[in-house]
């Protein structure tokens, strides 16, 4: 039977209501419901399931990106180890977090959390390599932002030099935040310290960060800045002064190399679009602004070698707003992948 993208979703179909089998997919989505170090709100472990459910309400005709679904999108079943490791680690992490971070006597608890993070990173990398080995583009769905590390390293190992486009309210450049090696607030610090093949990180929407994070971002590698930050208030000030956001999007993308990994923390958006994410921050990108940025990336001809969407947390009592927004972000992230990708 020919698939009709305008028809109602049939029972038993996959993400976005698609009947795509893995062997026919260009994009493989990998759910990682791992949540261990979230230090304010929680609920990100429920993100992948909620996004999958909400995805069936996404209309598949996209005016910016065209028929994204034709590339073939397949979502794996959850590996239950992610959720198990996260829950076990969170029990130890919570006691440390509630006391304001690690101190004397917390060595065992911190060690257990770090071990869980290492296990998670290794399994994420394994799943991402499996997709890459098949010639597919991996898309990780978190979970807290720490899940991005294994995916970024795997893509850098496979493709060589890459850049990272990070849409986020936070820099995530803290060294062992609250004492945890794999803290969600340390993910980009770990990437930059551990992975020299990540040549540049371009951050967009940043508006909540520490002084030492800013100092770290301002360091240079040779003559080129390795971290380029587009602060949220600077973006707004330019718009308020009548400058073109489309031109700013082009400048953001021009700073990236040919191969790009895209990490999208949902709190990079205006919190009205993601009110239940763990660390919502006033300000942020609108739906239209982030859509234009993603479309600019797609039109640039750069190759998105992998991507992730993290920190989507469904609301209490079955509130589906965050998941509905997350599902639509996910569909447009898929739209940044070129069908002719090498």
matplotlib code that plots the C-alpha trace (Angstrom):
import matplotlib.pyplot as plt

x = [0.0, 1.3, 1.8, -0.4, 1.2, -2.1, -4.0, -4.8, -2.1, -2.5, -2.2, 1.2, 3.2, 6.5, 7.6, 5.6, 3.2, 5.6, 5.7, 9.5, 11.6, 15.1, 16.7, 14.7, 15.6, 18.0, 17.7, 17.7, 16.4, 17.9, 15.9, 18.1, 15.9, 18.8, 18.5, 20.9, 22.4, 19.5, 19.9, 16.7, 13.6, 13.3, 11.3, 13.6, 13.7, 10.1, 11.0, 11.6, 8.3, 6.4, 8.0, 7.3, 3.6, 3.2, 4.9, 1.9, 0.1, 2.8, 1.6, 4.3, 4.2, 6.7, 6.9, 10.5, 12.0, 9.7, 8.7, 11.1, 9.5, 10.6, 14.1, 12.9, 12.9, 13.0, 13.0, 14.6, 13.0, 14.3, 17.3, 16.1, 19.6, 19.5, 16.6, 17.9, 21.3, 19.8, 17.4, 20.1, 22.5, 19.9, 19.3, 23.0, 23.2, 20.1, 21.6, 24.7, 22.8, 20.5, 23.6, 24.9, 27.4, 30.0, 32.0, 33.9, 32.2, 30.5, 33.2, 31.2, 28.0, 29.9, 31.8, 28.5, 27.0, 30.2, 30.2, 26.6, 27.5, 30.4, 28.2, 25.6, 28.2, 29.6, 26.2, 25.1, 28.4, 27.7, 24.2, 25.4, 28.2, 25.7, 23.7, 26.8, 28.0, 24.7, 25.2, 22.5, 22.3, 21.9, 19.6, 19.6, 16.6, 17.2, 17.2, 19.4, 22.0, 24.8, 23.6, 25.1, 28.7, 28.9, 27.1, 29.4, 32.5, 31.3, 30.5, 33.9, 35.7, 33.8, 33.9, 37.1, 37.0, 33.5, 31.8, 29.0, 26.0, 24.6, 21.2, 20.9, 20.1, 23.3, 27.0, 27.4, 31.1, 31.4, 34.1, 32.6, 29.5, 28.4, 31.2, 30.0, 32.2, 29.3, 27.0, 24.5, 26.1, 29.5, 28.7, 30.3, 33.3, 33.9, 33.6, 36.0, 38.5, 38.4, 37.7, 40.2, 38.4, 35.6, 37.1, 34.5, 31.4, 29.0, 26.5, 23.2, 20.6, 23.0, 21.6, 22.4, 26.1, 28.9, 31.9, 34.3, 32.3, 32.5, 36.3, 36.6, 34.6, 36.8, 40.0, 41.5, 43.1, 45.7, 44.3, 40.8, 38.2, 37.2, 33.9, 31.8, 28.9, 25.8, 24.3, 20.5, 20.6, 22.9, 20.5, 17.6, 19.5, 20.4, 16.7, 15.6, 18.0, 16.5, 19.2, 18.3, 17.9, 18.3, 21.7, 22.6, 21.6, 24.0, 26.8, 26.1, 26.2, 29.2, 31.3, 30.7, 32.9, 31.6, 30.4, 28.2, 26.7, 23.6, 22.8, 19.5, 18.6, 14.9, 15.6, 17.2, 13.7, 11.4, 10.2, 6.6, 7.4, 9.0, 7.7, 8.5, 12.1, 14.4, 16.0, 13.8, 15.2, 13.4, 14.2, 15.3, 14.5, 11.0, 9.7, 10.1, 13.6, 14.9, 13.1, 14.9, 18.2, 17.7, 16.6, 19.7, 21.9, 20.1, 20.4, 24.1, 25.0, 26.7, 26.4, 24.7, 26.4, 24.3, 22.0, 20.2, 17.3, 17.5, 15.9, 12.2, 10.2, 6.5, 4.3, 2.4, -1.0, -0.6, 0.3, 1.5, 2.6, 6.4, 6.2, 4.2, 6.8, 9.6, 8.1, 8.0, 11.5, 12.6, 10.9, 12.7, 16.0, 15.4, 14.9, 18.4, 19.8, 20.5, 19.2, 22.4, 24.6, 27.8]
y = [0.0, 3.5, 5.7, 8.8, 11.5, 13.4, 10.4, 9.7, 7.8, 4.1, 1.9, 0.3, 2.8, 4.4, 7.9, 10.6, 7.9, 6.6, 3.0, 3.2, 0.2, 0.7, -0.6, 2.0, 4.9, 7.7, 8.9, 6.7, 8.2, 6.8, 7.3, 7.9, 8.3, 8.9, 11.5, 11.5, 15.0, 17.4, 20.0, 21.9, 20.5, 16.9, 14.7, 14.5, 10.7, 10.8, 13.0, 10.3, 8.5, 11.8, 13.0, 9.7, 9.9, 13.6, 13.0, 11.3, 14.7, 16.4, 17.2, 15.9, 18.7, 21.3, 24.6, 25.3, 21.9, 20.1, 16.4, 15.6, 12.2, 11.0, 10.6, 7.8, 8.3, 5.3, 5.4, 2.5, 0.9, 2.1, 0.2, -0.1, 0.2, 3.9, 4.4, 2.0, 3.6, 7.0, 6.2, 4.4, 7.3, 9.9, 8.4, 9.1, 12.4, 13.9, 13.7, 15.5, 18.1, 18.8, 19.7, 22.2, 19.9, 17.3, 17.5, 15.3, 11.9, 12.1, 10.2, 6.9, 8.7, 10.8, 7.7, 5.8, 8.7, 9.1, 5.3, 5.5, 8.4, 6.5, 3.5, 5.7, 7.5, 4.2, 2.8, 6.0, 5.8, 2.2, 3.0, 6.0, 3.9, 1.3, 3.9, 5.4, 1.9, 1.5, 4.8, 6.5, 9.8, 9.3, 11.5, 11.1, 12.0, 12.7, 12.7, 15.3, 17.1, 14.8, 12.2, 14.3, 13.6, 10.0, 10.9, 13.9, 11.9, 9.0, 11.4, 13.1, 9.8, 8.6, 11.8, 13.6, 17.3, 18.6, 21.6, 21.7, 24.0, 24.3, 25.9, 26.4, 28.8, 27.6, 27.3, 23.9, 24.7, 24.0, 21.7, 18.8, 20.8, 19.9, 17.4, 15.1, 14.3, 13.8, 16.6, 17.9, 21.3, 20.1, 18.4, 21.0, 21.4, 17.7, 17.7, 20.6, 19.0, 15.5, 15.8, 17.8, 16.9, 19.2, 22.3, 24.8, 25.1, 27.8, 28.5, 30.3, 31.7, 31.8, 33.8, 32.0, 31.2, 31.7, 34.0, 31.1, 29.7, 33.0, 33.1, 29.6, 30.4, 33.4, 31.4, 31.0, 28.0, 29.6, 32.5, 31.1, 31.2, 27.6, 28.7, 31.3, 32.6, 34.4, 35.7, 36.0, 39.7, 40.5, 38.8, 40.8, 44.1, 43.7, 43.0, 46.0, 48.1, 47.0, 44.6, 41.5, 38.2, 36.4, 38.0, 37.0, 33.4, 33.4, 34.6, 31.9, 29.2, 30.6, 30.0, 26.3, 23.8, 21.6, 18.8, 19.8, 18.1, 19.9, 19.7, 21.3, 21.8, 22.7, 25.5, 27.4, 28.3, 30.9, 29.1, 29.6, 26.8, 24.5, 25.5, 22.2, 21.8, 21.4, 24.9, 27.3, 30.8, 34.0, 35.1, 32.6, 31.9, 32.0, 29.2, 31.3, 32.3, 28.8, 27.6, 30.2, 29.3, 25.6, 26.4, 28.5, 25.6, 23.3, 25.7, 26.3, 22.8, 21.8, 18.2, 17.5, 14.3, 13.8, 15.7, 15.5, 17.0, 17.0, 18.3, 17.9, 17.3, 16.6, 18.5, 17.0, 15.6, 14.6, 18.1, 17.5, 21.0, 20.5, 17.2, 18.7, 21.5, 18.9, 16.7, 19.6, 20.6, 17.0, 16.9, 20.1, 18.8, 15.8, 18.4, 19.7, 16.4, 16.3, 13.3, 13.4, 13.3, 11.3]
z = [0.0, -0.9, 2.1, 2.3, 4.3, 4.6, 6.0, 9.6, 11.4, 11.2, 14.4, 14.9, 12.8, 13.9, 14.9, 13.0, 12.0, 9.4, 8.3, 7.7, 8.4, 9.6, 6.4, 4.5, 6.8, 6.2, 9.8, 12.8, 16.1, 19.3, 22.5, 25.6, 28.6, 31.0, 33.8, 36.6, 37.3, 36.6, 39.4, 39.3, 37.6, 36.3, 34.1, 31.0, 31.2, 30.0, 27.0, 24.3, 25.0, 25.1, 21.9, 20.1, 21.1, 20.2, 16.8, 15.4, 15.4, 13.3, 9.8, 7.4, 4.8, 5.8, 3.8, 4.9, 4.4, 2.0, 2.4, 5.3, 5.8, 2.4, 3.6, 5.9, 9.7, 12.0, 15.8, 17.8, 20.7, 24.1, 25.6, 29.2, 30.6, 30.0, 32.3, 34.9, 35.1, 35.3, 38.1, 40.1, 39.7, 40.5, 43.9, 44.7, 42.9, 44.6, 48.1, 46.8, 44.9, 47.8, 49.9, 47.3, 45.6, 46.5, 49.7, 52.1, 52.4, 49.0, 47.1, 46.8, 45.7, 43.1, 41.9, 41.3, 39.4, 37.3, 36.6, 35.3, 33.1, 31.6, 30.9, 29.3, 27.1, 25.9, 25.0, 23.2, 21.2, 20.4, 19.1, 17.1, 15.6, 14.6, 12.7, 11.1, 10.0, 8.1, 6.3, 8.3, 10.2, 14.0, 16.0, 19.8, 21.9, 25.6, 28.4, 30.1, 28.0, 29.2, 26.7, 23.8, 24.7, 23.4, 20.2, 19.4, 20.1, 17.9, 15.0, 15.4, 15.4, 12.3, 10.3, 11.5, 12.0, 12.8, 14.2, 16.8, 16.6, 20.1, 20.6, 24.4, 27.2, 28.9, 27.9, 29.7, 30.2, 33.9, 35.0, 37.1, 38.1, 41.6, 41.6, 38.8, 35.8, 33.5, 34.7, 32.2, 32.9, 31.9, 28.6, 26.2, 28.6, 28.3, 24.5, 24.1, 26.6, 25.2, 21.5, 19.5, 16.3, 17.4, 15.8, 16.7, 18.9, 17.9, 20.7, 20.1, 22.6, 25.6, 28.5, 31.8, 32.6, 35.1, 35.0, 34.6, 31.7, 29.9, 30.5, 29.2, 26.1, 25.4, 25.2, 21.8, 20.0, 17.8, 15.8, 15.8, 18.5, 19.2, 21.0, 19.3, 21.4, 20.2, 23.4, 23.6, 24.6, 21.7, 19.2, 20.6, 20.7, 17.0, 16.2, 18.2, 16.3, 13.0, 11.9, 9.9, 11.8, 8.5, 8.1, 11.7, 10.9, 7.9, 10.1, 12.7, 10.0, 8.2, 11.3, 11.1, 9.1, 6.4, 8.7, 11.7, 14.7, 16.0, 19.7, 20.6, 24.3, 24.3, 26.9, 24.1, 23.1, 24.8, 28.0, 26.9, 24.4, 27.0, 30.4, 32.1, 31.0, 34.0, 33.9, 32.0, 31.5, 30.4, 26.8, 24.2, 20.5, 19.1, 17.0, 13.9, 14.7, 15.4, 12.3, 10.1, 11.7, 10.9, 7.4, 6.9, 8.0, 5.6, 2.7, 3.3, 2.0, 5.2, 6.1, 9.4, 10.5, 13.6, 16.0, 19.3, 21.1, 24.9, 28.1, 26.9, 30.0, 29.8, 32.1, 35.1, 34.7, 31.1, 29.8, 26.3, 25.3, 25.7, 23.8, 21.0, 20.6, 20.9, 18.2, 15.8, 16.6, 16.0, 12.6, 11.5, 12.9, 10.5, 7.8, 8.2, 7.0, 3.3, 1.4, -0.6, 2.6, 2.0]

ax = plt.figure().add_subplot(projection="3d")
ax.plot(x, y, z, "-o")
ax.set_aspect("equal")
plt.show()
